Amino acid sequence: MQTCLNMRKVLQSFLFISLLSLIVLSCEKESEPFPPVKSQEKPSISLPDGNNLINASLNIGNTVITAEILEIRRDATSPADLNRVQTVKIAKSNSVLSDLSGAAVTELSRDLYQTHPDNPFDGQFWTITFKPGEFVQHLKINLRPTDLVSLGRVGLGFQLASADNNAVLSASQYQVAVEIGAKNKWDGVYKVKYKLYHPTSPDITGNGTIPEWDFLSSGPTSIDWDLATVFINFPANSLTYFGDASGPSLLVRMTVNPDNTVSITNVGSRAAANAFPPLVVPPGVINRYDPATKTFYVAYTWTPAGAGTREKYDTLTYIRPR
């Protein structure tokens, strides 16, 4: 009996000490301070595509549209910060456009686009306004996509300039160049298979394949390609160019009609100056586009004065967007 009483006292002492230790440890944990709020934390503004040349591809059309060409983002530090109005100034910068495009893209002329009321423009700065709760905004312009078709590579350069509410501007995502272009649904990269007969140039006569070639939009339903540069010189295994510094002799424009037949014309820059003969469809041939396989089947001939007739048959199969 005495032994049992002694063991009970030992157990009670052990339990008391254990409980006391837990209380002490618990008190010590509760006394640890919370991580301090960093006083330098401020809302920040960034351009997610920062320090890059990006492409804004617009569906080609002859009506004025609103295009969202630049994304602007704000990172708030708290719900209260997010639920306030935030204003940002963005500068138009030709130097950013030139630097980020390697001088390959020129500025879109001011008379070809209009200011959108959501982001007023004073000639130097756009004003972007985030409403309460918004963390993404887009800079918008109004323009007619068909006006871009004949301009080559054009665009605009942007740079963060300032922000209110003590917001900071991103040090790494603060400038973007945007190339702006218009494309129809036939625009893209195609595989070219052709058969050419040339009466005076046997080196380029034959069946050829060009794995990839760009076909550029030239209107709502037409695409152009520099056919002269894709004549293969078979003995040399290289491409032969028929043209000069001003452009090609033969630049074919293919227009898809409502019934998917295709009309072709030569719009080469040297064609008129050199009285280049018109393209003629061979007897019995119907030039057409197959929407199921995204393939053009076109044939044409041309006969220069005092020379024999050249004849070409093309199968052009879409591969991917350019």
Secondary structure, 3 states (H helix, E strand, C coil): CHHHHHHHHHHHHHHHHHHHHHHHHHHHHHCCCCCCCCCCCCCEEECCCCCCEEEEEEECCCCCEEEEEEEEEEECCCHHHHCCCEEEEEEECHHHHHHHHCCCCEECCHHHEEECCCCCECCCEEEEEECCCCCEEEEEEEECHHHHCCCCCEEEEEEEEEECCCCEECCCCCEEEEEEEEECCCCEEEEEEEEEECCCCHHHCEEEEEEEEEEEEEECCEEEECHHHHEEECCCCEEECCEECCEECCCEEEEECCCCEEEEEECCCCCCCCCCCCCECCCCCCCEEECCCCEEEEEEEECCCCCCCEEEEEEEEEEECC
